[in-house]
Amino acid sequence: MRIGHVEVDQGILLAPMEDVTDLPFRLICRRYGADIVYTEFISSDGLVRDARRSMEKLRLADEERPVAIQIFGGDIDVMVEAARRAEESGPDFVDINFGCWVKNVVVRNAGAALLKDPPQMQKLTRAIVDACKGPVTVKTRLGWSRDNIVILDVARMLEDAGAAALTVHCRTRDMGHDGEADWTWIPRIKQVVNIPVILNGDVKTPQDVQRAFDTTGADAVMIGRAAIGHPFLFRRAKQYMATGEEPAEVHHRERIKTCLEHLALELAHKPQRRAIHEFRKHYGGYLKGMPHNSPVRQDVVRSESYDEIEERMLRYANELDEVMA
């Protein structure tokens, strides 16, 4: 799959996720094998107004490349200006969010709301493509509702507008994250466009990744929520694809070490109090399935310093060494 100068072979990508795919998390996922990473989606209004949190999301690092900046909004002029500002940060490409299903986005005629008006979606995409020097890609859903699936027409229109690749979350807007993602649309989409088609939705295990490639012919697979607290999924998926054998479970020492490295990166890029508090959502994933982890989670979410958290996590690792010996 090629997007501009970026070329990957059966790529496994990290999905853009609000409040999750910040710079530290993207760096961790790249270390573990994510082929392309995406920023959190960024409000075009926020970028144009120079809102602090929106501007922070534009910060990139060379070690995470290839990386895409994703923007959302409904006003064409504002989106064009936001795309220009995003490009100034030097991403490998700019991605347009036409898939976010949450109410406070769609009421602004942004995200998945554009699925109710494919011509406007095409017009907005063409305007951004014309304004950008590098590739522009799109992430969307099958349609606004299960009785209004428009993805085949939308895919053609987006390719005609100049989109360099299309990611499809294989649910409709009214499904949110509920129900089962319908991967059967991917081969049908590939029949009507020549640009790369990336599958998103219900990719949770190494076996899911292999099955997605085998059954749909997708050019790449995008992993979202399953990577939270488990960036090792990218490495394990590649091991499974290379050998056909179930990868070994990640050792508890590596999980704890990576958790602490992730937290250290958060502290390197954010004020201490904010970094410590925002990181709390990751402990559940890193500790999931490990014996007697509940008291540990309770302790670390109350901690206000890295040293306290490190001491508690390393003590837990020592306890596990004995339990699992």
Steps between C-alpha positions, in 0.01 A plus 500: 500500500632842406377838628720771355858407590384256771504135395414206724451132427172378651516782750361491852402852601412675827157662482448862603328504842398806697683530834708191416729542198710783635870520416624269780253225412582527131871465578434187705286346225764571237759325718280193502441491127218734398579588137317834496363696795234773513453792736186547703239669285548876516224759477540722195337784694754452777792515258375812329443669838844386621338322794774368726388136523440480125841646423666256744363210298701617199829419673678216317828316545730356235511166686128441442501536122309425290229699676175660387319796652123454506265799497122534518245770432209595277587843363704478179693824542590417860599144408722624217681741732531229765647259245758760399598550864518125552733466202732761648573250779646264242282187510541233237139562404183669622193289582139623504264360762162419346433221746466633856155405624478689830222755535706811575686447170212409269281789624770729358452332160839336536630144522242241398237770448643551149383148409152653470634728225757317282524785245606735780748240622647485151510878470677538835752229415581655162552840661748356750679295234540816291632694800753242617840426346512143633252210494158529659319190627155439643360288784127434502227242568263291290222753525287711731276207597456131431220578252712763323835345408662728244864394515529379139383833360701691759817306417470584130433866578794528738737342251374742237562786746866396524512302825822295508357222721177409676460348847160348572375424848266218409205623705239769439472819702193380691694193620775696673721222636208258541428191293741319274709678239400379153826429318319369192480856368878528459533277189196675351663840555822378343307407187391860443819696582870476423632680808610301808215384723574457872280286725406621848266348759516189722870437443591375846744208469787382278256251349259783417775680311582194291132426437437859393769479234403149390126552471471859379810579295540823699815695420559563871333434833446763769494416871322727745376425851672161521838678506418704811725360771612232257731653237661156479212399271682644198807285563297191581291540184812516286642195674180308432493605135864396455476161671135400519559412864336652805747755642608456858320714755686816592702445819380696801842666532477639147145622557596685817821636346310631197231652719765694690675604179168624364437700817852646483431617145177664614694685771760609245234661282243633749486675838538246781154518655326483164720212378447295817123549492452444127706181512262334745286367217789280383562296815203271446631393161862448604398296808206315346496130578793510741440340842388717792529823301205683657689629809783613273264700277342658807842605628640642177190703411530673838869573455613847400865433412689279260726370776204373703348334196829343395563364850152344518516351151847352550395355835206339322736360235706341775186350652404356163847349459423291808138422413581395144829324567 
